[in-house]
């Protein structure tokens, strides 16, 4: 399967331009991963304390995003950036990371709904989601811009994971907020299932080699 043509270019990239863009892609991936590791530690710690599957799922998503970022670092290292085979492999690895996330959240959300487990209020989780929601779209847009210029569907797909992180943050704010203010415990696993649905859609697109080219990605 050939690499998806994300957009026409007026002129081919020179070797120097491509090298600079690949360095930027790696820097964005490393920078994003540093934040994802912080997210992971805070979200999982707060989620376990509160018994919140949505918050734990948010932390697991952060770890998976870090793995996907590592795939991009791999793709643009050792001269693999121009290889269609490496591009396709990167797409598949990122799609697999989505599958892990969806499976985990779906199983745990249904278990919590059927078991009637009531998560405690987590103001730490609410604060984390409030910080992440406005910042992840900025990272996603930067990665998407570089991915489009490099004609890399894998890079654009990885950027979509950062947008899902932003959507997940909003879902967390709704779910955790509803639980804190109204005692709606079921809002937590429902929010997690919404997140799983978004991740599943993006995972299928990545496996197929598709990449979102809309203005909201």
C-alpha positions, 0 to 999 in steps of 0.5 A: 500500500502506498503512502496516502497523499495528504495534500499536493505540494507546490515543489518537492522538499529539498534534502535540507528542508526535509531534514529540518522537518524531520528534526521538528517532528522528533522534537514535537514527539519527544516534547509531547512524550514528556508531558504524557508521562506526567499525565500518566503518573498523575491520572493513574494515581488520582484514578486509583485513589478515586476508583475512577475508570475514566481517569485511569483510562486517561492515564493509560491513553497518555502512556499509549500516546507516548508509545505512538510518539516513540513510533514517530521518533523511530520513523524519522530516525536512521533515514526511514522518513522517506521509506513507504514501508516504514511509513506503513509500519508506523501507521499499523503500530499506531493503529495497534496502540488505539486497539489496546486503549479501546479494549481496556476502556471498554472492558473496565467501563462495562465492568464498572457499570454492571458492578455499580462501583461509585468513583469518589470525587477527584479534584486532582483529575478535574484539574488535570483535565482542565489543563490538558483540554486547551493545550493538547490541540496546540500540540496536535496542530503543530504535529499535523502541520509537520506531518502534512508537509512531510506527506506522512499519514502516520504523523498526522494520525499520531497528531489525532491521538493528541486531539483525542486526548483533548476530547478525552479531557472534556469528557473527563470534565463532564464525567468527573464534574457530574460525579462531584456536583450531582453524584452521578457515578455512572457519568464516569464510565459513560464518559470513558466509553465515549473516549473509547468510541473516538479512539476506535474510529481513529484506530481504524483510520490509521490501520487503513492508512487514512489521515484526517485532513480537516481543519479540526484535527 
